[in-house]
Amino acid sequence: MKALVNLLLKNDYIYQSLNEIDKKTLGSRKKIDIYEGVDTKSYYAAIFVLVQKSRFLRKNADDLEALLEKLKIVQDHNYKKKLLIYQMPLCSKAKEQMKQDGWILINGSV
């Protein structure tokens, strides 16, 4: 958790509270960590931390968007910011699609 907070601070994202969401409540078995953060302006942010060896493809972006929709229903929030912290190669088409959908992408391996 401390590494996540330091990475967010390094990229100028400050959150008053940061809570981990259990993947089982969303019905997901993916190897992903999901956090819900509240920033200083009381806006909610969904933070997804994804570490994998294989390339992140466009179909993975669609799966992540579907997981976000489930999170909105379960938590009953409409998230102002959507962050993806990744440590893997990212397909250019997936990166472009996620930026169009309003995702903020942070490379966690740097």
Rosetta blueprint (number, residue, H / E / L):
1 M L
2 K H
3 A H
4 L H
5 V H
6 N H
7 L H
8 L H
9 L H
10 K H
11 N L
12 D L
13 Y L
14 I L
15 Y E
16 Q E
17 S E
18 L E
19 N E
20 E E
21 I E
22 D L
23 K H
24 K H
25 T H
26 L H
27 G L
28 S L
29 R L
30 K L
31 K L
32 I E
33 D E
34 I E
35 Y E
36 E E
37 G E
38 V E
39 D E
40 T L
41 K L
42 S L
43 Y L
44 Y E
45 A E
46 A E
47 I E
48 F E
49 V E
50 L E
51 V E
52 Q L
53 K L
54 S L
55 R L
56 F E
57 L L
58 R H
59 K H
60 N H
61 A H
62 D H
63 D H
64 L H
65 E H
66 A H
67 L H
68 L H
69 E H
70 K H
71 L H
72 K H
73 I H
74 V H
75 Q H
76 D L
77 H L
78 N L
79 Y L
80 K L
81 K E
82 K E
83 L E
84 L E
85 I E
86 Y E
87 Q E
88 M L
89 P L
90 L E
91 C L
92 S H
93 K H
94 A H
95 K H
96 E H
97 Q H
98 M H
99 K H
100 Q H
101 D L
102 G L
103 W E
104 I E
105 L E
106 I E
107 N E
108 G L
109 S L
110 V L
